[in-house]
Amino acid sequence: MRIAPFRLERYFARYEFSTPYLLCSSDCESMELGDLLALEPGAGEQFNSLWLGYTDSCGDPQLRQAIALLYEQITADQVLVHAGAEEAIFNFMNVVLDPGDHVIVHAPYYQSLGEVARSIGAEVSEWRGDSECAWELDLGDLEELLTVRTRVVVVNFPHNPTGFLPAPEFIRELSALSDRHGFIIFSDEVYRGLEIDRGDRLPAFADVNERAVSLGVMSKTYGLAGLRIGWLATRDDDLSREFAAFKDYTTICNSAPSEFLAALALRQAETLVERNLRIIRDNLDRLDPFFHSHRELFAWYRPRAGSIAFPTLLRGKVDEFCADLLEKAGVLLLPGTLYGKGYNSFRIGFGRKNLPESLDKFEEYLRTSG
Ligand SMILES: Cc1ncc(COP(=O)(O)O)c(C=O)c1O
């Protein structure tokens, strides 16, 4: 298999652990193992006596049960646990696509959502959000992109990197289009649960459409990226069986400690999500005045969900701007060009506790660089 380098991940590999002020992380603040175990009486003892043999290849039954509770229509046996969302994307694309198929991806996009399809020999078209209009997607644009070969439409709400979240009617209309045209909706929902206003939460696509596949993960909403636990959920049982069979060639089964901890975290989901939303709200309340006072330099949309946004740089080239900020102030932003050509925007993350410190450095840089 030949696959192009993952630009964003290579950038993080270079800077993530050597830069003092990370201001573009997409996940929420993580926690120490002891703090997670302390959320349930007796969890520490159970963790110490955990058996470290192979685990159930579809995922620990208790974990699958806890994941199923995030959905309305999905049962535990319709959940397949993977090593992070990344493995789940890889498996989905490899099971569903053949060379020559057509895939449409909500853009800009987290590269693997299109790149894996391309590596299989599928043709990938971009369904671009409108940068002039808070990154809105237009269903009319999607209809124009559809061909008889369109096998999959990939969407990502709340969206990485723009934070875009459509209205519920949009989901129903997209589902109806899928039924009419026969394509499968692959719905990357890794930021679901991070709606600033709970009433804005969209239904999961696996609940709305019988053939759709929802993707979830512990990394973003719950801040537990180091567990490397993600999942696919679908009511299409034939597809589920194919995913399970393919996984025998990637990880076979998951890490037992990670599955134990993920199940615990999901039982305590409300506590974890509330904590993360508090961080996000506080950070957004700092970002609003920051961007307002620099409105001649940046175009800012306050997202309704998620832990990232994609402000546009109004003067100069974003690559040069981000490189200079990194060099002079040690602040890491993610230039939009890592998502593709023509995005003179940058990703900013606001799920971490140290945002105030990083933003102060950013402010100081802007003040001193004139
Ligand atoms: C939209 C989206 N999908 C999938 C992933 C992969 O998640 P993980 O790293 O937890 O496997 C990410 C990670 O940044 C993401 O932003």
The ligand as an SDF file (V2000), in Angstrom:
LIG
                    3D

 16 16  0  0  0  0  0  0  0  0999 V2000
  -11.9750   14.6560   13.0050 C   0  0  0  0  0  0  0  0  0  0  0  0
  -11.0430   13.6470   13.5820 C   0  0  0  0  0  0  0  0  0  0  0  0
  -11.2490   12.3510   13.3220 N   0  0  0  0  0  0  0  0  0  0  0  0
  -10.4240   11.4060   13.8020 C   0  0  0  0  0  0  0  0  0  0  0  0
   -9.3460   11.7280   14.5890 C   0  0  0  0  0  0  0  0  0  0  0  0
   -8.4300   10.6370   15.1070 C   0  0  0  0  0  0  0  0  0  0  0  0
   -8.6400   10.4690   16.4780 O   0  0  0  0  0  0  0  0  0  0  0  0
   -7.6210    9.6000   17.3490 P   0  0  0  0  0  0  0  0  0  0  0  0
   -6.3190   10.3060   17.2830 O   0  0  0  0  0  0  0  0  0  0  0  0
   -8.1420    9.6390   18.7120 O   0  0  0  0  0  0  0  0  0  0  0  0
   -7.5490    8.2510   16.7620 O   0  0  0  0  0  0  0  0  0  0  0  0
   -9.0920   13.0630   14.8780 C   0  0  0  0  0  0  0  0  0  0  0  0
   -7.9090   13.4480   15.6740 C   0  0  0  0  0  0  0  0  0  0  0  0
   -7.4590   14.5800   15.7040 O   0  0  0  0  0  0  0  0  0  0  0  0
   -9.9680   14.0450   14.3850 C   0  0  0  0  0  0  0  0  0  0  0  0
   -9.8020   15.3480   14.6680 O   0  0  0  0  0  0  0  0  0  0  0  0
  1  2  1  0
  2  3  1  0
  2 15  2  0
  3  4  2  0
  4  5  1  0
  5  6  1  0
  5 12  2  0
  6  7  1  0
  7  8  1  0
  8  9  2  0
  8 10  1  0
  8 11  1  0
 12 13  1  0
 12 15  1  0
 13 14  2  0
 15 16  1  0
M  END
$$$$
